[in-house]
Amino acid sequence: MGPLPVNPIRFLVRLALVSVVVLWLAKQFATDAITLLLPAMRAEITALDDNLSIDSLQVAREGEGETVRLRANTLRPIYFGKFIVYPLGVRPNTNGWYQVHASLRGALLSPVILLIAILSWPQRSLREIVLRIALGLPLIAIMFSLDAPLDLLGNFQAIVLHTADPNTTPLLFDWDKFLEGGGSAAIALAFAVIAISLASRGAECGVNSAVPASDPSHPKLP
């Protein structure tokens, strides 16, 4: 098959319609979706940082919007350079916890961009769009795991270290700033290109395998 011809006007109309529908669904079900994903977020955060004890991880209202709120403490002292950061409660008058927030809607931004991209680009057949969605679902899960949980963990590590040295920046905090600066959209679009390309090849292979090969021993009649 040759390259898929794309009508710009039809593509823009489809992009607008898909965006409206996906954004509306995200707005309606963002809280429920994030609530269901909280156990997975907790598991990822604790797996990446074994010196962290989570007191609570929940959806909370902050002002006029909702956020994902992490309350946690360190389990052991952190040694870096000439500084030592002790867990809160170990030393006198240090009871409490560290608390960080992440935007609830922002947590779904990159998966939403990925979903809009894979649904908006034209396809040759129903098989191709089904393959695209099937490939996109695990990529959406990966995209989410690279975003919201690392956002919370990076900000937690930063606030802990900044109590001793404001000039020390954890790697995950830099990663969070990269995502906020457009990195999440760039990764989402890159994942969309992967899903669209693989689905196109898969659909093409399926079509080619369904076409029976001609038998040279039975020539066609004129």
N, C-alpha and C positions, 0 to 999 in steps of 0.2 A: 504494500500500500504506500501511496505517496503521502506527503505531508498533509495534515488536516487543514482545509481552507477555513479561515475564521472570518466571519462577517463582523466588522467592528461594531456596527449598530446593534446587531442581535446579541453580541457578546456583552456589551455595556448594559443592555436591558436585562439580560439574564443575571449579570453581576449585581445589578441594583435589586432585583427581586430576591435573589438568594440572600443577599446581605440583610435585607429587611426582615426576612423570615428567620434567619439564624440569629440575628441580633435580638429580635423579639423573644425567641425561645430562650436565649441566654439570659435576658433580663428577667423573664418569668421564673426560670428554674435555677438560677445561679446559686441561690442559698441552699436549695435541696441538693444540688449536685456537689457543692463543696462539702456539705455536711456528710454526704455519703463517702467522700474521699478523705475525710479527716483521719480515719485509721491508717490509710495508706501513707498519708503525709507524715503521721507520727512514726510509722515504721521506718520510712526513708530517713527522717531526720536523726533518729536514734541510731540507725545503722551507720550513718556517715560520721556521727560524733558520739563516741562512747563515753565522753566526759560530760554528758548532759542528762539531767533528770527533768522530765517534763511534768510540771504540776498541772497544767491544763492546756488544751489546744481546742479552740472552739470559735464559732462564728459570734461576733459581738457587734453591737451598734456603737459607732463613734460619730457623734454629731448627726449629720443627716444621711450618712452612708453606713454600710456594713463592712466589717473587716474580719480577717482571720487573725485571731489573737493567740500568741504563744506566751505562756508564762513558764519559766524554767529556771533551773539553777545548775551550777557546775557540781560535779561529784568530787573532784579532786583539785588540789591547787594547780594553777597553770604557771609554769616557769618559762619566761622568755627574756633574754638579756639579763639585765639587773633587776627585773621586776618579778614579783610573785603576786598572783591574783588568787585569793582564797575563796572558796564557796561562801555564799552569804549564809550567816548563822554560825559559822565556825568561830569567828572572832567576836568579841563583845560588841553589842549595839549594831550588828549587821544583819539582823533578821530580815527576811523578805525574799523577793525573787526578781529576776530580770524579765521585762515584758517588752515584746515587739509586736508590731502589727503589719499586715499586708492587705492591700485592697482586695476585697472579695471579687469584684468584677475584673480587676486587673489580673487576678489569678487565672481567669478563663480567657484572657485576651488573646494569647498566642494560639491556644487550641481553636478559638473561634476563627481567627484569621486563616489557619490551616484548613478548617472545614469549609469556609467560604471559597477558598481558592480551588479546592478539589471538586466542589460542586458546580462552580461557575464556568470552568473551562469546558468548551464543547467536547463532545464525545461522538464516536462513530456508531456506537451501538449500546444497547442496554447492558450487554455483557461487560463492556468497558467501564461503564459508570459503577456497576456492581463491584468489579475488581478494584476500582479506584477507592471506593468506600471501604472495602475489606482491607486494603493496604493502608488506608488512612487512619483507621481506628488504632492500631498499635503505635503509629507515628504520633497520633494525638496524645496517647498515654505517655510516650517518651517526652513529648514537648511539655506536657504538664509537669512531669517529674523534674525537668530541667529548670522550671520556672518557680512556681509558688513555694515548694518546700525549701529550695536553695535560697530563695529570697528571705524567708524567715530565719533559716540557719545562719546565713551570712550576716544579717542584721543583729542576731543574737550574739554571735562571736565578736562582732565589732563593738557592741555596747559593753561586753565583758572586758575586752582588752582596753577599751578607751577609758575605763575607770583608773587604769594605771598609766597608760601612755596613749594620749590622743593621736599621736603620729603613726601608730601601728595600725595597719589595715589588713584584715584577713583576705585571703584569696577569694573566698565566696562573696565577700562584700563587694569586691571589684567586679565579680561576675554579675552580681545584682545590678550594679550601675551600668554595666554593658547592656544588659537586657532592657533596662529602663531607657537607655539611649537609642533604642531601635533594634537592638540585637535580637529580641524575641520575635519581632516581625520578620526580620531577615531569615532567621532559622525556620520559622513557620513556612515562609514562602519556599525556602530550599527543600523542606520536607514535602511540600505540595508538588514541586517539580518532580521529585523522586516518585511519589505515588502516581502522578499522571503518566510519567514515562513508562514505569513498569506495567501499569494497567494497559496502556496502549500496546505494548509489546505482547503482553499476555493475551489480549483480545485478538491481536493479529495472528498469533500462533494457533489460537483456537479455531479461527476461521480457516487458516491454511490446512490444518489437520482434518477439518470437516469436508474439504473439497476432495473427492475421489480422484486418484491418479488415473490417467488414460491408459488403456491397455493396448500396446502396439500390435498385439496379435489380432485385435478386432478393429480394423480401420473404420473410420466413419464413412457412411455412405454419402455420395455426393447429393 
